[in-house]
Amino acid sequence: MTGVDASDPALWNQIKELEQREAEAMLRADVAALDALWADDLLVNSTANLIADKKILLAMIREGRLRLRSYSRITLKAAIQGDSLITTGNERSQMEGPAVGIVLHCSYMNSWIRHGAGWRMLGRHVGLIEQSFAEVEPND
């Protein structure tokens, strides 16, 4: 695999934009956008010790069981080889619902595969770095 960085600004910007599109779709709980961005055989290993596929994750989002109050992603590294792309970085998120006051700071690794002229996420692993507590307004 070949590392991608600022020495190829067009490709690096394309990768960061792809990563942000997926993160923003998660924050908005945009099932249609996620369905288009995720490969049909997506496999995710999350901090909740949940190993899930695309069907399970989309159902959880659609049913409101997986909702984010806030979510930010910083892509730090990427490597590409042929039709495969690996990205890694850090994320900070806060869930809606019973865990609303918990903020998770995580590392992540996403695996993407070329699909036509674009990319689809094939795999994802999220590792917990730190958990903290946020102030939550009583009416939120």
C-alpha positions in Angstrom: 0.0 0.0 0.0 1.1 3.5 -0.7 0.6 6.2 1.9 -1.4 9.2 0.8 -0.7 12.7 2.2 -0.3 16.3 1.4 2.2 15.4 -1.4 -0.8 14.5 -3.5 -3.3 17.2 -2.4 -6.1 16.3 -4.8 -6.2 12.7 -3.7 -5.8 13.5 0.0 -8.6 16.1 -0.2 -10.8 13.5 -2.0 -10.2 11.0 0.8 -10.9 13.5 3.6 -14.1 14.6 1.8 -15.2 10.9 1.5 -14.6 10.4 5.2 -16.4 13.5 6.2 -19.4 12.6 4.0 -19.8 9.3 5.8 -19.4 11.0 9.3 -21.9 13.7 8.5 -24.4 11.1 7.2 -24.0 9.2 10.6 -24.6 12.4 12.5 -27.7 13.2 10.5 -28.9 9.5 10.7 -29.2 9.7 6.9 -30.0 6.1 6.1 -30.2 6.7 2.3 -26.7 8.3 2.2 -25.2 5.6 4.4 -26.8 2.9 2.3 -25.0 4.4 -0.7 -21.7 4.8 1.1 -21.5 1.4 2.7 -20.8 -1.8 0.8 -23.5 -4.5 1.1 -21.1 -6.7 2.9 -19.9 -4.1 5.4 -18.6 -5.4 8.7 -18.2 -3.1 11.7 -16.5 -3.7 15.1 -17.6 -1.0 17.5 -16.6 0.3 21.0 -19.9 -1.3 22.3 -18.4 -4.7 21.6 -20.9 -5.0 18.7 -19.9 -6.7 15.5 -22.6 -5.7 13.0 -23.2 -5.7 9.3 -24.9 -3.1 7.1 -28.4 -4.5 7.5 -28.2 -4.4 11.3 -26.7 -0.9 11.5 -29.1 0.6 9.1 -32.0 -0.9 11.1 -30.6 0.5 14.3 -30.3 4.0 12.8 -33.8 3.8 11.1 -35.4 2.7 14.4 -33.6 5.4 16.4 -31.5 3.0 18.5 -28.3 4.5 17.1 -28.4 8.3 17.2 -25.5 10.7 17.6 -25.9 14.0 19.4 -22.5 15.2 18.2 -19.8 13.6 16.0 -16.5 14.8 14.7 -13.8 12.9 12.7 -10.2 13.8 11.9 -8.6 11.7 9.2 -4.9 11.4 10.0 -3.5 8.8 7.6 -4.6 7.0 4.4 -3.0 4.3 2.3 -4.2 3.1 -1.1 -3.4 0.1 -3.3 -5.4 -0.5 -6.4 -9.1 -0.6 -5.5 -8.5 -0.7 -1.7 -8.2 2.3 0.6 -7.5 2.3 4.4 -8.0 5.4 6.5 -7.3 6.0 10.1 -7.7 8.8 12.6 -9.6 10.0 15.6 -13.3 10.6 16.4 -15.2 12.2 19.2 -18.9 11.4 19.6 -21.8 11.8 22.0 -24.9 9.5 21.8 -28.5 10.5 22.2 -30.7 8.7 24.7 -29.7 7.1 28.0 -26.0 7.6 27.3 -26.4 11.3 26.3 -23.8 12.6 28.8 -21.0 10.3 27.8 -18.4 11.5 25.3 -16.3 9.0 23.5 -12.9 9.8 22.1 -11.9 6.9 19.8 -9.4 5.9 17.2 -10.8 4.3 14.0 -9.7 2.5 10.9 -12.0 2.4 7.9 -11.5 0.1 4.9 -12.9 1.3 1.6 -13.2 -0.5 -1.8 -13.6 1.2 -5.2 -17.1 1.0 -6.5 -17.5 2.5 -10.0 -16.2 6.0 -9.9 -16.5 6.2 -6.1 -15.8 4.3 -2.9 -17.8 2.2 -0.5 -16.9 1.4 3.1 -16.2 -2.3 3.5 -15.0 -2.5 7.0 -14.6 -0.4 10.2 -13.0 -0.8 13.6 -13.4 1.7 16.4 -11.2 1.6 19.5 -12.0 3.5 22.7 -9.2 5.9 23.8 -11.1 7.8 26.5 -14.6 8.3 27.9 -15.6 11.5 29.6 -18.8 13.2 30.7 -20.3 16.3 29.2 -22.6 18.9 30.6 -26.1 18.2 29.3 -28.9 20.8 29.4 -32.0 19.4 31.3 -34.3 20.1 28.3 -32.1 18.5 25.7 
